[in-house]
């Protein structure tokens, strides 16, 4: 945790992006707390939300690319083989929505993305679902850090003590989150009733279809507009009087 704090302090929002590619929970908690004090400048929290989401998506897409390109070798990765039974159970139970909840289940984030790459899920569908997954993940964790930072600041009032207090608050939050995620949330999510999840998945699928239709219509309109401009004859300026006189 201390090393992560130093990296974020030294490289700012770019460290948040890079760290969220490989590790996210602690990074987002710390970043959310720092955002409350305006550490990243104007609109600090929105910067954390944007760069954290982007970093998480880049990391997930690397896993997806590994599964898609090196699918035969990826099947034999040890960590993937260990996580594969859990990943398959989640997908059987929750369908494509499993990628959204995988962020809250310990030890399967990378394996889930590789699995979808091996299974050759359409890239646009993976992109859409992964965006929702990463955005909610960053919003929840960074928001938790932001909330705790604001709460402790309002309680203490003495600015000189805030830094020490925040350290202990965030340390407690990280330990608590790890324990909850490792020993309670993972099991509860995997044991959850999939009926509600399937309803959410259907709604997301409908939103995705509408978005694809809108994008298709927009593309067609741009294409038709471009073709219309190409087919128009070039404008010919009126000939000067001297030219007309010469012709006569």
C-alpha positions in Angstrom: 0.0 0.0 0.0 2.8 2.4 0.8 4.5 1.7 -2.6 1.2 2.4 -4.4 0.8 5.7 -2.5 4.3 6.8 -3.5 3.6 5.9 -7.2 0.4 7.8 -7.2 2.0 10.8 -5.4 4.8 10.8 -7.9 3.0 10.2 -11.2 -0.5 11.4 -10.4 -3.4 10.4 -12.5 -1.2 8.5 -15.0 -0.2 6.1 -12.1 -3.9 5.5 -11.5 -4.3 4.5 -15.2 -1.3 2.2 -15.2 -2.0 0.6 -11.8 -5.7 -0.1 -12.7 -4.4 -2.2 -15.6 -2.9 -4.8 -13.2 -4.3 -4.0 -9.7 -7.3 -1.9 -8.9 -8.9 -2.2 -5.5 -6.3 -0.6 -3.4 -5.4 1.9 -6.1 -8.9 3.1 -6.4 -9.5 3.5 -2.7 -6.4 5.6 -2.3 -7.2 7.6 -5.5 -10.7 8.3 -4.3 -9.4 9.6 -1.0 -6.9 11.8 -2.7 -9.5 13.1 -5.2 -11.5 14.5 -2.3 -8.7 16.8 -1.4 -8.3 17.9 -5.0 -5.0 16.1 -5.4 -5.4 15.6 -9.2 -6.5 19.2 -9.9 -9.9 20.3 -11.0 -12.6 17.6 -11.3 -10.3 15.2 -9.5 -12.9 12.5 -8.9 -14.0 12.5 -12.6 -10.4 12.2 -13.6 -10.1 9.1 -11.4 -13.3 7.8 -12.8 -12.2 8.2 -16.4 -8.6 7.1 -16.1 -9.4 4.2 -13.7 -12.1 2.9 -16.1 -9.8 3.3 -19.1 -6.9 1.5 -17.3 -9.2 -1.3 -16.2 -10.5 -1.7 -19.7 -7.0 -1.8 -21.2 -5.9 -4.5 -18.8 -9.1 -6.5 -19.5 -8.6 -6.2 -23.3 -5.0 -7.4 -23.0 -6.4 -10.6 -21.3 -9.1 -10.8 -24.0 -6.4 -10.4 -26.8 -4.2 -13.1 -25.2 -7.2 -15.5 -25.2 -8.2 -14.6 -28.7 -4.7 -14.7 -30.3 -3.0 -17.4 -28.3 -6.1 -19.5 -27.4 -4.3 -22.9 -27.6 -1.5 -21.8 -25.3 -3.7 -19.8 -23.0 -5.8 -22.9 -22.2 -2.7 -24.3 -20.5 -1.8 -21.4 -18.3 -1.8 -22.6 -14.7 -3.8 -19.7 -13.2 -6.3 -20.0 -16.0 -6.8 -23.8 -15.4 -7.2 -23.2 -11.7 -9.9 -20.5 -12.3 -11.6 -22.1 -15.3 -14.1 -24.2 -13.4 -15.3 -21.1 -11.4 -15.4 -19.0 -14.6 -17.5 -21.7 -16.4 -19.9 -22.0 -13.5 -20.4 -18.2 -13.4 -21.0 -18.0 -17.1 -23.5 -20.9 -17.0 -25.3 -19.2 -14.2 -25.2 -15.5 -15.2 -24.4 -15.6 -18.9 -22.5 -12.7 -20.4 -23.3 -10.7 -17.3 -20.6 -12.7 -15.5 -18.0 -10.3 -16.8 -19.6 -7.4 -14.9 -19.7 -9.2 -11.6 -16.2 -10.8 -12.0 -14.6 -7.7 -10.6 -16.1 -8.5 -7.2 -15.0 -12.2 -7.2 -11.5 -12.8 -5.9 -8.9 -14.2 -8.4 -10.9 -14.6 -11.6 -10.7 -11.1 -13.3 -7.9 -12.0 -15.8 -9.1 -15.6 -16.3 -12.6 -14.3 -17.2 -11.3 -12.0 -19.9 -9.0 -14.8 -21.3 -12.0 -17.1 -21.3 -14.0 -14.7 -23.4 -11.1 -14.3 -25.8 -10.7 -18.1 -26.1 -14.5 -18.4 -26.7 -14.2 -15.6 -29.4 -16.9 -13.4 -28.0 -17.5 -10.6 -30.6 -15.2 -7.7 -29.8 -17.9 -5.0 -29.8 -20.0 -7.0 -27.2 -17.0 -7.6 -25.0 -16.2 -3.9 -25.2 -19.7 -2.9 -24.2 -19.9 -5.2 -21.3 -16.4 -4.5 -20.1 -17.0 -0.8 -20.1 -20.0 -1.2 -17.8 -18.0 -3.6 -15.6 -15.0 -1.3 -15.2 -17.1 1.9 -14.9 -19.1 0.5 -12.0 -16.1 -1.0 -10.4 -14.2 2.3 -10.4 -17.3 4.2 -9.3 -17.9 1.9 -6.3 -14.3 1.7 -5.0 -13.1 5.3 -5.8 -16.4 6.5 -4.4 -15.8 4.6 -1.2 -12.4 6.2 -0.7 -13.9 9.6 -1.6 -16.7 9.1 0.9 -14.4 8.0 3.8 -12.1 10.9 3.1 -14.9 13.4 3.2 -16.4 11.9 6.4 -13.1 11.9 8.3 -12.3 15.5 7.1 -15.7 16.8 8.3 -15.3 15.0 11.7 -11.7 16.1 12.5 -11.6 19.7 11.3 -7.8 20.1 12.1 -6.1 19.9 8.7 -2.7 18.9 10.1 -4.2 15.7 11.4 -6.1 14.7 8.3 -3.2 13.0 6.6 -2.6 10.6 9.4 -6.3 10.0 9.9 -6.8 9.3 6.3 -4.0 6.8 6.3 -5.6 4.7 9.0 -9.1 5.1 7.5 -7.9 3.9 4.1 -5.8 1.1 5.6 -8.8 -0.1 7.5 -11.0 0.2 4.4 -8.4 -1.8 2.3 -8.2 -4.6 4.9 -12.0 -4.7 5.4 -12.5 -4.8 1.6 -10.0 -7.6 1.1 -11.6 -9.7 3.9 -15.1 -9.0 2.5 -14.2 -9.8 -1.0 -12.1 -12.8 -0.3 -14.2 -14.5 2.3 -17.8 -13.3 1.9 -18.6 -11.4 -1.4 -17.0 -14.0 -3.7 -19.1 -16.8 -2.3 -22.3 -14.8 -2.1 -22.0 -13.7 -5.7 -21.3 -17.2 -6.9 -24.3 -18.5 -4.9 -26.6 -15.7 -5.9 -29.9 -16.3 -7.6 -29.3 -15.6 -11.3 -32.9 -14.6 -12.1 -32.4 -10.9 -11.3 -29.0 -11.0 -13.1 -30.6 -12.4 -16.3 -33.3 -9.6 -16.3 -30.5 -7.0 -16.1 -28.6 -8.8 -18.8 -31.7 -8.7 -21.1 -32.0 -5.0 -20.5 -28.3 -4.5 -21.2 -28.6 -6.6 -24.4 -31.6 -4.4 -25.5 -29.5 -1.2 -24.9 -26.6 -2.7 -26.8 -28.9 -3.5 -29.8 -30.3 0.0 -29.8 -26.8 1.5 -29.6 -25.7 -0.7 -32.5 -28.7 0.3 -34.6 -28.1 4.0 -33.9 -24.5 3.6 -34.9 -25.4 1.7 -38.1 -27.9 4.4 -39.0 -25.4 7.2 -38.4 -22.8 5.4 -40.5 -25.3 5.0 -43.4 -26.2 8.6 -43.2 -22.6 9.7 -43.3 -22.0 7.4 -46.2 -24.9 8.7 -48.2 -23.9 12.3 -47.5 -20.4 11.6 -48.7 -21.7 9.9 -51.8 -24.1 12.9 -52.6 -21.2 15.3 -52.3 -19.1 13.3 -54.6 -21.9 13.0 -57.3 -22.5 16.8 -57.4 -21.0 18.5 -60.5 -18.3 21.0 -59.7 -19.5 24.6 -59.5 -18.5 26.6 -62.6 -18.0 30.2 -62.0 -19.4 32.7 -64.5 -17.1 33.3 -67.3 -15.5 36.8 -67.3 -16.8 39.3 -69.9 -13.4 39.4 -71.7 -13.6 35.6 -72.3 -17.1 35.9 -73.7 -16.0 38.7 -76.0 -13.1 36.7 -77.2 -15.4 33.8 -78.1 -17.6 36.1 -80.1 
